Amino acid sequence: ATVSITASVGPDGITRTCRLTNSGNDAATCSVSIKAVSASVHNITATFPATSVHSTSTDTKGLTVNTRATSTVVTFGANPIVVNETTTVNVTVTDIESAGTKSNPTGTVIVSSSVGSDVITGTCSLTNSGTDAATCSVSIKPVSASIHDVTATFAATSEHTTSTDTKGLTVNTPATS
């Protein structure tokens, strides 16, 4: 006999059949693999159809699927720089989850500075880099001398968790003659 297996969440809306094998003690078992594509509780239902010997039976269990952990890293094209000099802020977001299959994070990264008058130019839209990471860049032009803490925040998606990194950009006064 076979058991019908269904999953209730969006893209994993699957139906598979599972052929039962005798496992002893008046029982039979089977198994299927399900690859969940979004984080939430996925209701998995197994239905055994009625036979000439057995009545139908159904069981549903919730499978909790979590988002994948990420790590965000900030680097600079140049550090230190001088006031009114532009440098690049490079951001790498990596899928660091040990379970399952790694995937490239997607979306945008918010880049900010601890000094509100710094001019940040561009949108940090992630593009794939390898099989488990994505990168983006913006430009920053500080207008005062000090250590400027530049923070990149990757916003959570349906697949990946949020992560953030802050690095200090040293901004010096220009040399005078």
PASEBA-1860 file (N, C-alpha, C; in nm, 3 decimals):
! residues 177
1> ATVSITAS> 0.085/-0.119/0.000/0.000/0.000/0.000/0.089/0.124/0.000 ~ 0.028/0.237/-0.033/0.102/0.362/-0.035/0.035/0.464/0.056 ~ 0.113/0.561/0.100/0.066/0.671/0.183/0.088/0.798/0.102 ~ -0.011/0.888/0.103/0.002/1.017/0.037/0.059/1.117/0.138 ~ 0.165/1.189/0.099/0.228/1.288/0.187/0.207/1.425/0.122 ~ 0.154/1.521/0.199/0.136/1.657/0.147/0.198/1.757/0.243 ~ 0.249/1.866/0.186/0.301/1.978/0.266/0.217/2.099/0.231 ~ 0.186/2.181/0.331/0.084/2.284/0.314/0.133/2.424/0.282
9> VGPDGITR> 0.261/2.450/0.273/0.308/2.588/0.260/0.353/2.618/0.118 ~ 0.292/2.720/0.059/0.327/2.777/-0.071/0.404/2.690/-0.165 ~ 0.529/2.731/-0.195/0.608/2.657/-0.294/0.636/2.512/-0.254 ~ 0.627/2.477/-0.124/0.646/2.337/-0.091/0.515/2.263/-0.098 ~ 0.411/2.321/-0.156/0.284/2.252/-0.170/0.306/2.127/-0.254 ~ 0.346/2.022/-0.192/0.382/1.899/-0.263/0.288/1.787/-0.224 ~ 0.278/1.695/-0.314/0.212/1.568/-0.284/0.302/1.459/-0.337 ~ 0.335/1.366/-0.252/0.420/1.254/-0.292/0.356/1.127/-0.239
17> TCRLTNSG> 0.385/1.018/-0.302/0.340/0.890/-0.248/0.460/0.818/-0.190 ~ 0.429/0.740/-0.092/0.532/0.670/-0.018/0.489/0.524/-0.008 ~ 0.570/0.434/-0.057/0.537/0.291/-0.055/0.575/0.231/0.079 ~ 0.477/0.174/0.145/0.498/0.115/0.278/0.576/-0.016/0.269 ~ 0.664/-0.035/0.366/0.736/-0.164/0.380/0.714/-0.213/0.523 ~ 0.704/-0.342/0.536/0.678/-0.404/0.665/0.794/-0.376/0.761 ~ 0.759/-0.324/0.878/0.864/-0.297/0.978/0.845/-0.384/1.102 ~ 0.761/-0.487/1.092/0.739/-0.577/1.205/0.638/-0.523/1.302
25> NDAATCSV> 0.597/-0.606/1.396/0.503/-0.566/1.501/0.375/-0.502/1.445 ~ 0.320/-0.560/1.340/0.194/-0.512/1.281/0.205/-0.366/1.235 ~ 0.320/-0.325/1.186/0.339/-0.188/1.140/0.414/-0.187/1.007 ~ 0.399/-0.078/0.936/0.473/-0.057/0.811/0.518/0.088/0.809 ~ 0.630/0.116/0.744/0.684/0.253/0.740/0.723/0.291/0.598 ~ 0.736/0.420/0.578/0.790/0.474/0.453/0.841/0.614/0.484 ~ 0.919/0.673/0.392/0.968/0.809/0.414/0.986/0.880/0.281 ~ 0.974/1.010/0.285/1.000/1.098/0.170/1.085/1.214/0.219
33> SIKAVSAS> 1.149/1.284/0.127/1.225/1.404/0.161/1.147/1.526/0.116 ~ 1.150/1.629/0.198/1.084/1.755/0.165/1.186/1.866/0.180 ~ 1.198/1.950/0.078/1.288/2.065/0.084/1.202/2.190/0.100 ~ 1.203/2.246/0.219/1.125/2.366/0.247/1.196/2.487/0.190 ~ 1.120/2.579/0.130/1.182/2.696/0.067/1.149/2.827/0.137 ~ 1.076/2.821/0.248/1.051/2.942/0.324/1.038/2.908/0.471 ~ 1.067/3.007/0.554/1.062/2.986/0.699/0.920/3.005/0.750 ~ 0.872/2.908/0.822/0.742/2.911/0.890/0.715/2.769/0.939
41> VHNITATF> 0.595/2.748/0.988/0.555/2.612/1.025/0.488/2.552/0.903 ~ 0.538/2.439/0.859/0.486/2.368/0.743/0.408/2.247/0.794 ~ 0.281/2.241/0.763/0.201/2.126/0.805/0.221/2.012/0.707 ~ 0.271/1.902/0.758/0.297/1.782/0.678/0.190/1.679/0.715 ~ 0.117/1.633/0.614/0.008/1.539/0.637/0.035/1.408/0.565 ~ 0.018/1.298/0.637/0.028/1.163/0.580/-0.111/1.100/0.583 ~ -0.155/1.049/0.467/-0.287/0.988/0.459/-0.275/0.846/0.405 ~ -0.323/0.751/0.485/-0.327/0.611/0.444/-0.469/0.582/0.394
49> PATSVHST> -0.482/0.538/0.269/-0.617/0.513/0.217/-0.672/0.379/0.269 ~ -0.804/0.372/0.276/-0.868/0.249/0.322/-0.837/0.134/0.227 ~ -0.820/0.016/0.284/-0.801/-0.107/0.205/-0.909/-0.206/0.248 ~ -0.906/-0.322/0.189/-1.005/-0.424/0.227/-0.984/-0.471/0.370 ~ -0.867/-0.443/0.428/-0.835/-0.489/0.563/-0.828/-0.375/0.665 ~ -0.786/-0.257/0.622/-0.763/-0.145/0.715/-0.846/-0.023/0.675 ~ -0.885/0.053/0.776/-0.957/0.178/0.750/-0.857/0.289/0.720 ~ -0.906/0.399/0.665/-0.819/0.513/0.634/-0.772/0.578/0.765
57> STDTKGLT> -0.653/0.640/0.758/-0.603/0.716/0.872/-0.519/0.831/0.821 ~ -0.518/0.937/0.900/-0.446/1.058/0.863/-0.378/1.115/0.986 ~ -0.258/1.173/0.966/-0.190/1.242/1.075/-0.121/1.364/1.018 ~ -0.124/1.474/1.091/-0.059/1.598/1.049/0.034/1.643/1.161 ~ 0.154/1.682/1.122/0.252/1.736/1.217/0.306/1.867/1.161 ~ 0.338/1.960/1.251/0.400/2.086/1.210/0.552/2.072/1.206 ~ 0.609/2.107/1.093/0.754/2.109/1.077/0.799/2.254/1.081 ~ 0.875/2.292/1.184/0.921/2.430/1.196/1.046/2.449/1.112
65> VNTRATST> 1.038/2.543/1.019/1.152/2.575/0.931/1.199/2.715/0.966 ~ 1.326/2.728/1.005/1.383/2.857/1.043/1.457/2.921/0.926 ~ 1.478/3.051/0.936/1.558/3.120/0.835/1.705/3.082/0.853 ~ 1.782/3.099/0.748/1.923/3.062/0.747/2.007/3.176/0.807 ~ 2.105/3.141/0.890/2.191/3.241/0.954/2.282/3.307/0.851 ~ 2.310/3.435/0.871/2.400/3.509/0.782/2.507/3.582/0.863 ~ 2.610/3.622/0.792/2.715/3.706/0.848/2.738/3.821/0.750 ~ 2.746/3.942/0.800/2.773/4.060/0.718/2.911/4.114/0.753
73> VVTFGANP> 2.990/4.148/0.651/3.125/4.201/0.673/3.142/4.328/0.589 ~ 3.193/4.433/0.654/3.223/4.561/0.588/3.373/4.573/0.566 ~ 3.414/4.615/0.447/3.552/4.653/0.419/3.551/4.786/0.343 ~ 3.664/4.852/0.340/3.674/4.981/0.271/3.774/4.972/0.157 ~ 3.748/5.049/0.052/3.843/5.058/-0.059/3.973/5.121/-0.012 ~ 3.964/5.220/0.076/4.082/5.284/0.136/4.046/5.321/0.280 ~ 4.141/5.303/0.369/4.122/5.338/0.509/4.261/5.344/0.572 ~ 4.311/5.460/0.617/4.240/5.586/0.637/4.228/5.669/0.508
81> IVVNETTT> 4.143/5.774/0.519/4.127/5.871/0.411/4.128/6.010/0.474 ~ 4.118/6.113/0.390/4.112/6.250/0.441/3.972/6.308/0.417 ~ 3.942/6.416/0.489/3.813/6.483/0.477/3.785/6.513/0.330 ~ 3.662/6.491/0.287/3.612/6.514/0.151/3.670/6.418/0.047 ~ 3.740/6.315/0.090/3.786/6.210/-0.001/3.680/6.099/-0.001 ~ 3.651/6.047/-0.118/3.552/5.940/-0.130/3.621/5.805/-0.127 ~ 3.561/5.711/-0.055/3.608/5.573/-0.058/3.488/5.481/-0.077 ~ 3.516/5.358/-0.113/3.412/5.260/-0.134/3.389/5.179/-0.007
89> VNVTVTDI> 3.261/5.156/0.024/3.222/5.066/0.132/3.177/4.937/0.065 ~ 3.254/4.830/0.087/3.221/4.700/0.029/3.153/4.615/0.136 ~ 3.044/4.549/0.099/2.969/4.467/0.193/2.956/4.326/0.137 ~ 2.986/4.227/0.220/2.965/4.087/0.183/2.871/4.025/0.285 ~ 2.764/3.963/0.235/2.670/3.891/0.321/2.682/3.744/0.284 ~ 2.709/3.660/0.384/2.734/3.517/0.360/2.634/3.431/0.437 ~ 2.584/3.329/0.371/2.499/3.228/0.435/2.592/3.138/0.517 ~ 2.581/3.144/0.650/2.670/3.066/0.737/2.598/2.952/0.808
97> ESAGTKSN> 2.474/2.925/0.767/2.396/2.817/0.830/2.462/2.683/0.799 ~ 2.480/2.601/0.902/2.545/2.472/0.882/2.449/2.365/0.831 ~ 2.321/2.381/0.855/2.224/2.282/0.812/2.174/2.313/0.671 ~ 2.138/2.209/0.598/2.077/2.227/0.467/2.174/2.274/0.361 ~ 2.117/2.327/0.253/2.195/2.372/0.137/2.213/2.523/0.143 ~ 2.335/2.569/0.136/2.364/2.713/0.140/2.304/2.780/0.016 ~ 2.269/2.907/0.032/2.216/2.985/-0.079/2.261/3.129/-0.067 ~ 2.259/3.199/-0.180/2.302/3.338/-0.182/2.197/3.429/-0.120
105> PTGTVIVS> 2.235/3.509/-0.020/2.141/3.609/0.032/2.102/3.707/-0.079 ~ 1.980/3.758/-0.073/1.931/3.853/-0.173/1.873/3.975/-0.104 ~ 1.858/4.082/-0.179/1.797/4.203/-0.126/1.894/4.318/-0.121 ~ 1.869/4.410/-0.031/1.954/4.528/-0.016/2.009/4.536/0.124 ~ 2.117/4.611/0.135/2.183/4.633/0.263/2.176/4.783/0.292 ~ 2.140/4.817/0.414/2.137/4.957/0.456/2.276/4.991/0.509 ~ 2.338/5.095/0.452/2.470/5.140/0.497/2.452/5.277/0.560 ~ 2.505/5.293/0.682/2.492/5.420/0.752/2.623/5.454/0.820
113> SSVGSDVI> 2.633/5.580/0.861/2.753/5.629/0.929/2.714/5.690/1.063 ~ 2.806/5.681/1.159/2.782/5.742/1.290/2.787/5.894/1.283 ~ 2.841/5.946/1.172/2.847/6.090/1.152/2.742/6.125/1.048 ~ 2.634/6.187/1.093/2.518/6.212/1.007/2.544/6.295/0.883 ~ 2.648/6.377/0.885/2.675/6.462/0.769/2.754/6.392/0.658 ~ 2.799/6.267/0.682/2.870/6.192/0.577/2.775/6.170/0.459 ~ 2.830/6.179/0.338/2.750/6.159/0.218/2.771/6.016/0.170 ~ 2.663/5.936/0.175/2.667/5.799/0.126/2.590/5.795/-0.005
121> TGTCSLTN> 2.657/5.747/-0.111/2.599/5.749/-0.245/2.582/5.607/-0.297 ~ 2.464/5.581/-0.353/2.437/5.452/-0.415/2.343/5.368/-0.332 ~ 2.294/5.263/-0.395/2.209/5.164/-0.328/2.288/5.035/-0.321 ~ 2.293/4.975/-0.205/2.370/4.852/-0.186/2.280/4.732/-0.214 ~ 2.265/4.699/-0.344/2.183/4.586/-0.388/2.273/4.465/-0.407 ~ 2.242/4.357/-0.338/2.328/4.239/-0.340/2.327/4.168/-0.475 ~ 2.448/4.125/-0.516/2.463/4.039/-0.634/2.542/3.916/-0.591 ~ 2.509/3.803/-0.651/2.571/3.676/-0.613/2.722/3.678/-0.625
129> SGTDAATC> 2.786/3.613/-0.529/2.931/3.597/-0.527/2.958/3.456/-0.476 ~ 2.977/3.362/-0.565/2.994/3.223/-0.524/2.859/3.159/-0.499 ~ 2.857/3.050/-0.421/2.733/2.977/-0.397/2.667/3.008/-0.264 ~ 2.732/3.088/-0.180/2.675/3.113/-0.049/2.687/3.259/-0.004 ~ 2.726/3.348/-0.094/2.747/3.487/-0.054/2.697/3.582/-0.162 ~ 2.683/3.708/-0.122/2.646/3.815/-0.214/2.717/3.942/-0.169 ~ 2.744/4.030/-0.264/2.818/4.152/-0.234/2.747/4.274/-0.291 ~ 2.780/4.389/-0.234/2.735/4.517/-0.287/2.830/4.625/-0.238
137> SVSIKPVS> 2.820/4.743/-0.301/2.909/4.855/-0.265/2.835/4.986/-0.274 ~ 2.877/5.080/-0.192/2.834/5.219/-0.201/2.958/5.305/-0.179 ~ 2.944/5.434/-0.203/3.053/5.528/-0.177/3.020/5.613/-0.055 ~ 3.126/5.651/0.018/3.108/5.739/0.133/3.209/5.853/0.122 ~ 3.160/5.976/0.151/3.245/6.095/0.148/3.227/6.168/0.281 ~ 3.322/6.145/0.375/3.313/6.211/0.506/3.350/6.360/0.495 ~ 3.282/6.440/0.576/3.307/6.585/0.571/3.372/6.638/0.698 ~ 3.409/6.547/0.789/3.480/6.591/0.909/3.580/6.484/0.951
145> ASIHDVTA> 3.683/6.528/1.023/3.789/6.437/1.068/3.750/6.371/1.199 ~ 3.762/6.239/1.205/3.741/6.158/1.325/3.730/6.012/1.281 ~ 3.698/5.927/1.374/3.667/5.788/1.341/3.517/5.783/1.311 ~ 3.482/5.739/1.192/3.342/5.729/1.150/3.305/5.580/1.152 ~ 3.211/5.542/1.237/3.165/5.404/1.241/3.065/5.382/1.128 ~ 3.102/5.298/1.034/3.017/5.267/0.919/2.952/5.131/0.945 ~ 2.820/5.130/0.940/2.743/5.009/0.970/2.668/4.962/0.846 ~ 2.676/4.832/0.819/2.598/4.769/0.712/2.501/4.672/0.778
153> TFAATSEH> 2.373/4.685/0.746/2.270/4.598/0.802/2.196/4.528/0.690 ~ 2.207/4.395/0.690/2.133/4.313/0.595/1.997/4.284/0.658 ~ 1.891/4.322/0.588/1.756/4.300/0.639/1.714/4.156/0.615 ~ 1.647/4.100/0.713/1.600/3.961/0.703/1.508/3.945/0.582 ~ 1.515/3.827/0.521/1.426/3.790/0.411/1.350/3.664/0.454 ~ 1.269/3.612/0.365/1.195/3.490/0.399/1.288/3.370/0.413 ~ 1.412/3.383/0.366/1.506/3.272/0.372/1.624/3.295/0.466 ~ 1.665/3.421/0.484/1.786/3.450/0.561/1.757/3.546/0.678
161> TTSTDTKG> 1.836/3.530/0.786/1.823/3.617/0.903/1.897/3.748/0.878 ~ 1.866/3.846/0.961/1.936/3.973/0.954/2.076/3.958/1.013 ~ 2.168/4.040/0.967/2.301/4.047/1.027/2.357/4.185/1.002 ~ 2.455/4.221/1.083/2.511/4.356/1.075/2.659/4.355/1.106 ~ 2.729/4.455/1.058/2.871/4.472/1.089/2.901/4.620/1.092 ~ 2.989/4.661/1.182/3.034/4.799/1.192/3.185/4.801/1.191 ~ 3.241/4.888/1.108/3.386/4.907/1.103/3.415/5.056/1.113 ~ 3.530/5.089/1.172/3.572/5.228/1.186/3.647/5.274/1.063
169> LTVNTPAT> 3.604/5.387/1.007/3.674/5.452/0.896/3.747/5.574/0.954 ~ 3.878/5.571/0.944/3.958/5.682/0.998/3.964/5.792/0.895 ~ 3.916/5.912/0.936/3.915/6.029/0.846/4.005/6.135/0.908 ~ 4.113/6.167/0.836/4.211/6.265/0.882/4.190/6.398/0.813 ~ 4.248/6.504/0.875/4.246/6.633/0.808/4.350/6.630/0.696 ~ 4.324/6.701/0.585/4.422/6.702/0.476/4.552/6.770/0.518 ~ 4.659/6.726/0.460/4.789/6.790/0.487/4.787/6.932/0.433 ~ 4.853/7.019/0.501/4.864/7.159/0.454/5.010/7.189/0.424
177> S> 5.028/7.290/0.340/5.166/7.325/0.308/5.194/7.468/0.343
END
